[in-house]
Amino acid sequence: MYRQGDILIMPVPEEEVPQAVRDLPPAPRDDRGRMVLALGEATGHAHAVAAPGELLRDSDPLVPDHLHLPSGGRLVHEEHAVISLPKGWFRVIRQREYVPGAVRVVAD
């Protein structure tokens, strides 16, 4: 497992990636060509990967994203150390918090 701030990245064996996930369209890359896993709403800083691959994101923000890196990659953020990721599939989980009456993704 890998953690960078409020992002948890867990390796997933390829055979355990659901077909419904594989059928999702890849999330668009930002203007710097990065796959942004989470964007800081207050700071503009991003947990991002600039490597070949795809970020597959469900429309429900509480459902984990999936990241496919056929050659590996580096997870970067302006305030955290770089994390090298091996090739493979990963589940990307955003930290959540409880507020009265709801569960939501933590805002940076």
C-alpha positions in Angstrom: 0.0 0.0 0.0 1.0 3.6 -0.6 -0.2 6.7 1.2 0.4 10.3 0.2 -1.6 12.8 2.3 -5.3 11.9 2.1 -4.8 9.4 -0.8 -4.4 5.7 -0.3 -3.2 3.6 -3.2 -3.6 -0.2 -3.0 -2.3 -2.7 -5.6 -5.0 -4.9 -7.2 -4.3 -8.1 -9.0 -5.3 -7.6 -12.7 -7.7 -10.5 -12.5 -9.6 -8.8 -9.7 -10.3 -5.6 -11.6 -14.1 -5.7 -12.3 -15.2 -5.5 -15.9 -17.4 -2.5 -14.9 -14.2 -0.6 -14.0 -12.5 -1.6 -17.2 -15.5 -0.3 -19.2 -15.3 3.2 -17.6 -13.9 5.9 -19.9 -10.5 7.2 -18.8 -10.6 10.4 -16.8 -9.2 13.4 -18.8 -5.6 14.5 -18.1 -4.9 18.0 -16.9 -3.3 20.7 -19.0 0.2 19.3 -18.0 -0.7 15.8 -19.2 -1.1 14.4 -15.7 -3.6 12.0 -14.2 -4.9 14.0 -11.2 -6.0 11.7 -8.4 -7.0 14.5 -6.1 -6.9 18.3 -6.4 -6.5 20.6 -3.4 -9.5 22.9 -3.6 -7.9 25.5 -1.4 -4.2 25.3 -2.5 -4.5 24.1 -6.1 -1.9 21.4 -5.3 -2.5 18.0 -6.9 -1.8 14.3 -6.2 -0.9 13.4 -9.8 0.8 10.8 -11.9 2.5 11.8 -15.2 3.1 8.4 -16.9 1.5 6.2 -19.5 -1.7 4.7 -18.2 -5.3 5.4 -17.3 -7.3 6.7 -14.4 -10.7 5.2 -14.3 -13.2 7.2 -12.2 -16.8 6.4 -11.3 -19.2 9.4 -11.2 -19.8 8.7 -7.4 -17.0 10.5 -5.5 -17.2 7.9 -2.7 -16.5 5.0 -5.1 -12.7 4.3 -5.3 -10.9 5.2 -8.5 -8.7 2.7 -10.4 -5.3 3.5 -11.8 -3.6 1.4 -14.5 0.1 1.9 -15.0 1.5 -0.4 -17.7 5.1 0.8 -17.1 4.9 2.1 -13.5 5.0 5.8 -12.6 5.6 8.5 -10.0 3.0 10.0 -7.7 3.9 13.6 -7.1 2.5 16.4 -4.9 4.0 19.8 -4.1 4.0 19.1 -0.3 4.8 15.4 -0.1 7.7 13.2 -1.1 7.5 11.5 -4.5 6.3 7.9 -4.5 7.4 5.4 -7.2 4.7 3.1 -8.2 5.4 -0.2 -9.9 3.5 -1.3 -13.1 0.1 -2.7 -12.5 -3.4 -1.9 -11.3 -4.3 0.1 -8.2 -7.4 1.1 -6.3 -7.2 4.8 -5.3 -9.1 5.7 -2.2 -9.7 9.3 -1.0 -9.9 9.8 2.7 -13.5 10.4 4.0 -14.9 12.3 6.9 -18.2 12.3 8.7 -20.2 15.5 9.0 -23.6 15.4 10.7 -26.0 13.6 8.2 -23.4 12.7 5.6 -20.1 11.1 4.6 -17.9 13.1 2.2 -14.5 13.1 0.6 -12.0 15.1 2.6 -11.4 18.5 1.0 -7.7 19.7 0.9 
